[in-house]
Amino acid sequence: MNWILLFSQLAFAVMAIIMFIRLPSIVREPSGRLAWLGTFTGSIAFAATGAVIPLGLLDSWLGGSNVINLVQNGFATIAFWLMMQAAMSFEGAGVTRRSLWELATMLAAMTTAFLLIPHRSPTAVDFIHDFGEQPMVWVYTMIHMGSWAIIMVRALRGLRGRTARPYLIVRIGAASIAIASAIKMVYITMRVLGVQPEAGVELVRTVFVFPFYGGIIIAMAGLSTFAIAPRARRSTLRALRAMLLRANLGRGFDRADVADAGENAYATYRLAVRLTDIANSEPLTRRERTLLRTTTRVLDRQMGAPKIVRMTGVPSA
Amino acid sequence: MSYEPSKDPAQVHERAAELLTRLDLPEHPDLAQIVSRVATITGKHIEIEPLGDSAWETITGLVLQTPASATILVRRSDPRWYQFHTVLHELSHVLFGHTGCATLPIQHPGSAHVRAGQTVLARGVSSPDFDHELDYTDRTAVMEAEAERLSQLLSRLVLQPRRSRDEAVFG
């Protein structure tokens, strides 16, 4: 079984789903567009591995000289760069002209190196392995793997100070991709230098696969949490809001009282305050008490109300 | 400053919005920033103290005021978000300039904290934000509605999903 192809198909499917479910939110929220574009270009990179259309057919459309490998790596570079820019946006850094030039330079350098490879045919599933004895393949590999390692290190720097738990997973994934890129650079250097024994060199190649694809899986899993969690939360809060509203309506409450509350989280909070007020003066049913306990757990976890501690405020000039 | 209760729901909303503007808070303030701004605007030394338990029965929070200070007592057995709402409600009373005159039942545990010269406002559990049912000739009920309205506006600034920024970028 071709595990790498299977993984690519899975990754493509997951990315396509994330792209689809995030589409409405990026229309509303401009700050989500970089990461969405990263997912989009990442899915193209995986599609270019033959995950959707057979690799041989794709490459034949491009002349049958492994240009598809350049397409894969080019789109992967753009995807990683967009994700890095999204991570760096937390520090208020927008996409600068300088960073765009850096991306353009990476792409131009890898394209130039690729086009200067003397022998690039026939189509190969693992182009770097099959043609790795040529010095220009070494240059091409060093450029794109070096670019990925730099991008991952920058992405890790951009995530400094982000405390949400999923970032631990994202950091492990990004670090794994950086390490894998370094391993691949060691491998191609060994190949071009003709290091022996060959089995040892091939072992290094095999070692690359796990941190690279594993790193992508891990980072994607971590980032997916941010796409899935708000949707799951909205569903929970919508249900709680409806139940709390029902409980309040029987007690002199009017729908209009919460009409201006807007989103479900805040409306749930207001309705929960109201029902807790009521609980202070009259007994609630068992079901309502359970509802309030559940709401308390959800609000404490999701709304981040500050802990009330002894506090002093002094008038300032 | 003499206080006149609002005469209708529109005035409650308008006054609460005006006070919020006057607070001049950052986009996502924390509670300490709100407390500090209320202290500065009112010129009062403000203390917040989580106290009490279910023995407080129908009173979820108190504000004890003198011309120079306001002490807010909150029932600490309540859920965190409910205590938070109570603090904002009491701070709103201070901002509105509600001095209050209510006295607590002598057996109420909160009455032990009342000192000479202090007025008391207690957040009871009547329906302070039921605009459509409010009797606008009832001064106490209007004060509760005003404080509740402002506390709703304030809570909206503070209560954000924990990962809202991360979800905006990656979600």
Interface residues (C-beta under 8 A of the other chain):
Chain A: R22 S25 E29 S31 G32 L34 A35 A86 A87 S89 F90 R162 A164 P166 Y167 L223 F226 A227 A229 P230 R233 G252 F253 D254 A256 D257 A265 Y266 Y269 R270 A272 V273 R274 T276 D277 I278 N280 S281 T296 L299 D300 R301 Q302 M303 G304 A305 P306 K307 I308 V309 R310 M311 T312 G313 V314 P315 S316
Chain B: D30 L31 A32 V35 S36 V38 A39 T40 T42 G43 K44 H45 I46 E47 I48 E49 P50 E57 T58 T60 V74 R76 D78 P79 R80 W81 Y82 Q83 F84 H85 V87 V125 S127 D129 F130 D131 H132 E133 Q152 S155 R156 V158 L159 Q160 P161 R162 R163 R165 D166 E167 A168 V169 F170 G171
